[in-house]
Amino acid sequence: MRNETVQVKVGLAMIQIVQLDEKYQRLKSNVWLMMSWYDYRFAWNPNEFAGIESINIAAHKIWKPDIVVMNNVDGEFEATWKPNTILHSDGRVLWIPPAIFKTSCEIDVRYFPFDQQTCYMDLGSWTYTHNQVELQFYVNQTNIDLSDYVASGVWDFVEGPGDLRLDKPLHYDDRFEVSSTHRRGSISNRPIAARLTFKIVLRRKPLFYITNIIIPCVLIAILGICVFCLPTDAGEKITLSISILVTLVVYMILVSKMLPAGPKSIPLLSQFLLFTFAMTFLALCITAAVIINLNHRNPKGHPTVPSWIQGTFMNWLPPALCLQSQLKSQTEEVQAENTSGSEASTLEDGFNGPESTPQTCRRWWQGEIVGKSNCTICNQLESAEIVLVNINRNLNTIIKSVERITKHVTAEEKEKQVQEDWKHVASVIDRVQLIIFICATACGTLIILFSAPYIFSNIDQSSIINKFSYNNRGLP
């Protein structure tokens, strides 16, 4: 009876990436476990058995190492289907069972959908220690075999290196460990177990998410610019902004259903959606609280536009924003008012001056022209005097009415001008907001999307498959 360590060579052949579930953080893969070891009991001389060098035998009839997937999260920890083993005349046993494993995989969604995920598959003996079963890499190949790999439509296989490490066996309990010197915890008597850990690096193919989520979201962000193209007094500005916000909320809900409930970092796509949502919400608030408010201001509450607003938003900014300045010179308005007032005063003086009174006319007629008493002429003059007095009174009434109408029209024009000034200020602020929105959206989109390290990298899947295929290096 021999008491020696059995060297088991273990390899992993990746057949297909079935699914990488980001929500439940598990990798479902179709693999082949390749195991080879020597069993002296199955060695024979081919010359004594008609030159037979290998035979197939049922797996349950011979001893096999209990190699299982340690980090399996669902289903069987070992291959469910037990194919036949291949026995060679030199005592070498080859067993390659296929299996579908669901292993745990910590998902990092920081750069989603331009992300790269790293999963691990731990293989090891469930009960045997390293002194009993020594694990080695299959044909000294420390990478996952991609000879029969079927390329995934969602993920690109980047690399699959393996690592051999020694650890405490699962069934070991150091509470019962007693060394030769009766000191608990002696390392010399502590058993160890071997673990083969294969790292599976996958990079997502982002085309689906670019065409179905990113491009529509970019178009929605561009649609937000159309809000500023509407007139400042249009109520559709609020309606369009709210519609854009609702659309972004729907997209955020769709993205949240794809990702884990409690990620360590905010996904890149969620950052972009959140940024677009914040910019649209800010534009909506400014539109509702500032632009529409200024657009509907009246002279009763705000009789004049402050001078600093006139200088900034009506004189300095419009030329810089390619807008026409509507600021009227206060000197011209004062001159227009003075001209109107002087014309009214001249008209009134023309009728109320000393040369136009009936008494003056009578004295001039009686004293200088006639020079004598004439009853007929005096009577005619008295009648003319009465008529002139009535005409003068009527003209004074008309002049006062015209002055009142002029003042009323002037006041209405001033109120209308104040309203137009406030509307012009609202238009200037709306244009400033448009420029800020375009610059901020463009810069934010570029910074967020281009922060992914793999956005411009291209994976040649065929070359990687050829690089990690055992067919190019020969099977044992």
BELSULTA-V166339 format. One record per residue. RES is the residue in three letters. SS is DSSP state (H for helix, E for strand, L for the rest). PSI is psi in degrees with one decimal (none if undefined). NEAR is the number of other C-alpha atoms within 8 Angstrom. Layout:
RES|SS|PSI|NEAR ; RES|SS|PSI|NEAR
//
This chain:
MET|L|128.7|2 ; ARG|L|145.2|3 ; ASN|L|81.8|4 ; GLU|L|164.1|5 ; THR|L|133.6|8 ; VAL|E|122.7|9 ; GLN|E|116.3|10 ; VAL|E|120.6|13 ; LYS|E|124.3|13 ; VAL|E|134.1|12 ; GLY|E|165.5|12 ; LEU|E|123.5|10 ; ALA|E|120.3|14 ; MET|E|123.4|14 ; ILE|E|-43.7|12 ; GLN|E|140.9|11 ; ILE|E|103.1|14 ; VAL|E|-50.5|9 ; GLN|E|140.6|7 ; LEU|E|104.0|9 ; ASP|E|106.4|9 ; GLU|L|-32.4|10 ; LYS|L|-45.1|9 ; TYR|L|0.5|6 ; GLN|L|61.8|12 ; ARG|E|148.4|13 ; LEU|E|124.7|15 ; LYS|E|117.9|13 ; SER|E|149.3|13 ; ASN|E|115.6|13 ; VAL|E|164.2|13 ; TRP|E|126.8|12 ; LEU|E|117.8|13 ; MET|E|117.0|14 ; MET|E|137.6|12 ; SER|E|136.1|12 ; TRP|E|169.3|11 ; TYR|E|132.6|10 ; ASP|E|109.1|9 ; TYR|E|-20.3|7 ; ARG|E|-18.0|5 ; PHE|E|17.3|11 ; ALA|E|140.9|11 ; TRP|L|167.8|8 ; ASN|L|114.6|7 ; PRO|H|-28.6|10 ; ASN|H|-26.2|7 ; GLU|H|-9.3|7 ; PHE|H|51.7|7 ; ALA|L|32.2|6 ; GLY|L|16.2|7 ; ILE|L|123.0|9 ; GLU|L|-17.1|7 ; SER|E|150.9|8 ; ILE|E|160.3|8 ; ASN|E|138.9|8 ; ILE|E|150.0|9 ; ALA|L|140.3|9 ; ALA|H|-29.9|11 ; HIS|H|-5.5|6 ; LYS|H|-7.5|6 ; ILE|L|168.3|6 ; TRP|L|138.8|6 ; LYS|L|147.0|5 ; PRO|L|140.6|7 ; ASP|L|67.0|9 ; ILE|E|123.0|9 ; VAL|E|166.5|10 ; VAL|E|114.0|11 ; MET|L|-36.3|9 ; ASN|L|32.2|8 ; ASN|E|140.2|12 ; VAL|E|-13.0|8 ; ASP|E|141.0|7 ; GLY|L|-153.7|7 ; GLU|L|146.3|8 ; PHE|L|-12.7|9 ; GLU|L|176.9|8 ; ALA|L|130.4|10 ; THR|L|-32.6|6 ; TRP|L|128.8|7 ; LYS|L|95.2|8 ; PRO|L|171.3|9 ; ASN|L|152.9|9 ; THR|E|156.6|12 ; ILE|E|119.3|11 ; LEU|E|127.9|13 ; HIS|E|158.5|12 ; SER|L|-22.5|13 ; ASP|E|5.3|8 ; GLY|E|1.6|13 ; ARG|E|134.0|13 ; VAL|E|131.3|12 ; LEU|E|126.1|11 ; TRP|E|122.5|12 ; ILE|E|83.7|10 ; PRO|E|136.5|11 ; PRO|E|155.6|10 ; ALA|E|156.5|12 ; ILE|E|111.7|9 ; PHE|E|146.8|14 ; LYS|E|101.6|12 ; THR|E|153.4|13 ; SER|E|144.9|12 ; CYS|L|117.7|10 ; GLU|L|119.9|8 ; ILE|L|131.6|8 ; ASP|L|106.3|11 ; VAL|L|19.6|13 ; ARG|L|-42.4|9 ; TYR|L|19.4|12 ; PHE|L|131.1|9 ; PRO|L|14.9|11 ; PHE|L|44.6|12 ; ASP|L|162.5|13 ; GLN|E|124.8|11 ; GLN|E|144.5|10 ; THR|E|115.9|11 ; CYS|E|159.9|11 ; TYR|E|146.0|11 ; MET|E|112.2|12 ; ASP|E|123.1|11 ; LEU|E|138.9|11 ; GLY|E|167.3|14 ; SER|E|138.9|14 ; TRP|L|-32.6|9 ; THR|L|-28.1|8 ; TYR|L|144.2|11 ; THR|L|176.6|13 ; HIS|L|-27.6|12 ; ASN|L|-20.9|10 ; GLN|L|-46.3|9 ; VAL|E|111.3|13 ; GLU|E|115.3|12 ; LEU|E|138.1|13 ; GLN|E|163.9|10 ; PHE|E|143.5|10 ; TYR|H|124.8|12 ; VAL|H|36.0|7 ; ASN|H|25.4|6 ; GLN|L|117.8|8 ; THR|L|14.6|9 ; ASN|E|161.1|10 ; ILE|L|137.2|15 ; ASP|E|128.4|12 ; LEU|L|26.2|13 ; SER|L|-39.0|11 ; ASP|L|25.6|8 ; TYR|L|135.1|10 ; VAL|E|117.6|7 ; ALA|L|139.4|10 ; SER|L|150.5|9 ; GLY|L|-9.5|6 ; VAL|L|-35.1|6 ; TRP|E|144.8|11 ; ASP|E|130.7|13 ; PHE|E|119.7|11 ; VAL|E|-53.4|11 ; GLU|E|162.7|11 ; GLY|L|62.3|10 ; PRO|E|153.5|10 ; GLY|E|158.9|11 ; ASP|E|134.7|8 ; LEU|E|124.7|9 ; ARG|E|154.3|8 ; LEU|E|138.1|9 ; ASP|E|174.5|8 ; LYS|L|134.7|8 ; PRO|L|156.3|12 ; LEU|L|-35.6|6 ; HIS|L|1.4|5 ; TYR|L|136.2|7 ; ASP|L|112.2|6 ; ASP|H|-1.6|7 ; ARG|H|-22.6|5 ; PHE|H|12.2|5 ; GLU|L|127.2|11 ; VAL|L|122.3|11 ; SER|L|177.8|11 ; SER|L|-24.7|5 ; THR|L|13.1|5 ; HIS|L|28.6|6 ; ARG|L|123.2|8 ; ARG|L|136.1|8 ; GLY|L|17.1|9 ; SER|L|130.4|10 ; ILE|L|-28.1|5 ; SER|L|-31.0|5 ; ASN|L|4.3|8 ; ARG|L|123.8|9 ; PRO|L|154.8|10 ; ILE|L|157.1|11 ; ALA|E|150.3|14 ; ALA|E|145.6|14 ; ARG|E|132.0|13 ; LEU|E|117.2|12 ; THR|E|119.3|12 ; PHE|E|125.6|13 ; LYS|E|124.7|12 ; ILE|E|110.8|13 ; VAL|E|120.5|12 ; LEU|E|139.6|12 ; ARG|E|131.0|12 ; ARG|E|143.3|12 ; LYS|L|111.9|11 ; PRO|L|2.0|8 ; LEU|H|-41.6|6 ; PHE|H|-44.4|7 ; TYR|H|-30.7|9 ; ILE|H|-45.6|9 ; THR|H|-28.4|9 ; ASN|H|-18.6|8 ; ILE|H|-53.2|9 ; ILE|H|-49.9|10 ; ILE|H|-45.9|9 ; PRO|H|-37.0|9 ; CYS|H|-37.1|10 ; VAL|H|-40.4|8 ; LEU|H|-35.5|8 ; ILE|H|-40.1|9 ; ALA|H|-38.8|11 ; ILE|H|-36.1|8 ; LEU|H|-29.4|9 ; GLY|H|-25.0|11 ; ILE|H|-31.1|11 ; CYS|H|-20.7|8 ; VAL|H|-37.0|10 ; PHE|H|-11.2|13 ; CYS|H|-14.7|6 ; LEU|L|154.1|9 ; PRO|L|150.7|6 ; THR|L|-23.6|13 ; ASP|L|9.8|7 ; ALA|L|128.0|7 ; GLY|L|-15.2|6 ; GLU|H|-15.9|7 ; LYS|H|-45.2|12 ; ILE|H|-42.6|10 ; THR|H|-45.6|8 ; LEU|H|-40.1|9 ; SER|H|-43.4|14 ; ILE|H|-38.3|9 ; SER|H|-40.3|8 ; ILE|H|-41.2|12 ; LEU|H|-43.1|11 ; VAL|H|-41.0|8 ; THR|H|-43.0|8 ; LEU|H|-36.7|12 ; VAL|H|-40.9|9 ; VAL|H|-43.6|8 ; TYR|H|-37.6|10 ; MET|H|-36.4|11 ; ILE|H|-41.5|8 ; LEU|H|-43.1|8 ; VAL|H|-38.7|10 ; SER|H|-29.0|9 ; LYS|H|-18.8|8 ; MET|H|-20.9|8 ; LEU|L|163.6|10 ; PRO|L|155.0|11 ; ALA|L|-34.6|6 ; GLY|L|67.5|4 ; PRO|L|157.1|9 ; LYS|L|-22.5|5 ; SER|L|159.4|7 ; ILE|L|128.2|9 ; PRO|L|150.2|10 ; LEU|H|-40.6|14 ; LEU|H|-38.3|12 ; SER|H|-35.9|10 ; GLN|H|-42.7|10 ; PHE|H|-44.8|11 ; LEU|H|-41.5|12 ; LEU|H|-39.1|9 ; PHE|H|-45.8|9 ; THR|H|-39.5|11 ; PHE|H|-43.7|11 ; ALA|H|-41.7|8 ; MET|H|-42.4|10 ; THR|H|-39.9|13 ; PHE|H|-41.2|10 ; LEU|H|-41.7|8 ; ALA|H|-38.2|11 ; LEU|H|-42.6|11 ; CYS|H|-44.3|9 ; ILE|H|-39.0|9 ; THR|H|-44.5|12 ; ALA|H|-39.1|10 ; ALA|H|-26.4|8 ; VAL|H|-59.5|10 ; ILE|H|-51.4|14 ; ILE|H|-35.1|12 ; ASN|H|-46.2|9 ; LEU|H|-35.7|11 ; ASN|H|-25.7|12 ; HIS|L|18.5|10 ; ARG|L|144.0|10 ; ASN|L|161.0|10 ; PRO|L|-18.4|10 ; LYS|L|-42.8|5 ; GLY|L|-30.0|6 ; HIS|L|84.6|8 ; PRO|L|-28.3|9 ; THR|L|157.8|6 ; VAL|L|124.4|10 ; PRO|L|150.2|6 ; SER|H|-36.7|6 ; TRP|H|-30.9|6 ; ILE|H|-40.4|10 ; GLN|H|-43.4|11 ; GLY|H|-36.2|9 ; THR|H|-53.5|9 ; PHE|H|-9.5|12 ; MET|H|-12.2|16 ; ASN|H|-44.4|11 ; TRP|H|-47.7|9 ; LEU|H|-39.8|10 ; PRO|H|-46.6|13 ; PRO|H|-35.6|10 ; ALA|H|-27.0|7 ; LEU|L|11.7|9 ; CYS|L|38.3|6 ; LEU|L|152.4|8 ; GLN|L|129.9|6 ; SER|L|131.9|8 ; GLN|L|16.1|7 ; LEU|L|124.0|8 ; LYS|L|142.4|6 ; SER|L|130.0|6 ; GLN|H|-28.6|6 ; THR|H|-41.3|6 ; GLU|H|-38.1|8 ; GLU|H|-41.5|9 ; VAL|H|-41.5|8 ; GLN|H|-38.5|8 ; ALA|H|-40.5|8 ; GLU|H|-41.9|8 ; ASN|H|-39.7|8 ; THR|H|-42.6|8 ; SER|H|-40.7|8 ; GLY|H|-38.3|8 ; SER|H|-36.3|8 ; GLU|H|-39.6|8 ; ALA|H|-39.2|10 ; SER|H|-40.3|8 ; THR|H|-41.1|8 ; LEU|H|-42.0|8 ; GLU|H|-40.5|10 ; ASP|H|-29.7|8 ; GLY|H|-29.6|8 ; PHE|H|-19.4|10 ; ASN|H|2.5|9 ; GLY|L|164.6|8 ; PRO|H|-23.6|6 ; GLU|H|-6.7|6 ; SER|H|7.0|10 ; THR|L|152.0|10 ; PRO|H|-33.9|10 ; GLN|H|-41.1|7 ; THR|H|-41.2|10 ; CYS|H|-39.3|10 ; ARG|H|-41.4|9 ; ARG|H|-41.2|9 ; TRP|H|-38.5|9 ; TRP|H|-44.1|10 ; GLN|H|-43.6|11 ; GLY|H|-41.2|9 ; GLU|H|-29.8|8 ; ILE|H|-49.3|7 ; VAL|H|-57.0|8 ; GLY|L|4.1|8 ; LYS|L|164.8|6 ; SER|L|130.6|7 ; ASN|L|109.1|6 ; CYS|H|-38.0|6 ; THR|H|-44.9|6 ; ILE|H|-38.3|7 ; CYS|H|-41.3|9 ; ASN|H|-41.6|8 ; GLN|H|-37.3|8 ; LEU|H|-39.4|9 ; GLU|H|-40.0|8 ; SER|H|-41.7|8 ; ALA|H|-35.0|9 ; GLU|H|-42.8|10 ; ILE|H|-42.0|8 ; VAL|H|-43.0|8 ; LEU|H|-37.7|10 ; VAL|H|-44.3|9 ; ASN|H|-42.7|8 ; ILE|H|-42.2|8 ; ASN|H|-41.9|10 ; ARG|H|-42.4|8 ; ASN|H|-39.9|8 ; LEU|H|-38.6|9 ; ASN|H|-40.4|10 ; THR|H|-42.4|8 ; ILE|H|-42.0|8 ; ILE|H|-43.3|10 ; LYS|H|-39.2|8 ; SER|H|-42.8|8 ; VAL|H|-39.0|8 ; GLU|H|-42.7|9 ; ARG|H|-42.9|8 ; ILE|H|-41.5|8 ; THR|H|-43.6|8 ; LYS|H|-40.2|8 ; HIS|H|-45.1|8 ; VAL|H|-40.6|8 ; THR|H|-41.1|8 ; ALA|H|-42.0|8 ; GLU|H|-40.1|8 ; GLU|H|-38.3|8 ; LYS|H|-44.1|8 ; GLU|H|-43.4|11 ; LYS|H|-38.7|8 ; GLN|H|-38.4|8 ; VAL|H|-43.0|13 ; GLN|H|-42.4|13 ; GLU|H|-36.7|8 ; ASP|H|-44.6|12 ; TRP|H|-39.6|13 ; LYS|H|-37.6|12 ; HIS|H|-39.7|10 ; VAL|H|-42.6|12 ; ALA|H|-39.4|14 ; SER|H|-39.8|10 ; VAL|H|-44.4|14 ; ILE|H|-39.2|10 ; ASP|H|-39.5|12 ; ARG|H|-39.5|10 ; VAL|H|-43.0|9 ; GLN|H|-36.9|10 ; LEU|H|-46.7|10 ; ILE|H|-43.0|8 ; ILE|H|-41.1|8 ; PHE|H|-43.8|11 ; ILE|H|-47.2|9 ; CYS|H|-46.2|8 ; ALA|H|-41.9|8 ; THR|H|-43.5|11 ; ALA|H|-47.9|8 ; CYS|H|-44.7|8 ; GLY|H|-42.1|9 ; THR|H|-44.7|9 ; LEU|H|-42.4|8 ; ILE|H|-43.7|8 ; ILE|H|-51.2|11 ; LEU|H|-37.9|10 ; PHE|L|3.8|8 ; SER|L|-14.0|6 ; ALA|L|130.2|11 ; PRO|L|-18.0|6 ; TYR|L|17.4|8 ; ILE|L|-30.4|7 ; PHE|L|-1.6|5 ; SER|L|143.4|5 ; ASN|L|135.7|4 ; ILE|L|123.4|6 ; ASP|L|94.0|6 ; GLN|H|-35.1|10 ; SER|H|-42.7|6 ; SER|H|-35.9|7 ; ILE|H|-40.9|11 ; ILE|H|-42.2|11 ; ASN|H|-33.4|10 ; LYS|H|-37.7|6 ; PHE|L|37.3|11 ; SER|L|131.2|11 ; TYR|H|-21.7|10 ; ASN|H|-26.8|7 ; ASN|H|-7.0|6 ; ARG|L|-7.1|6 ; GLY|L|134.5|6 ; LEU|L|157.0|6 ; PRO|L|none|3
//
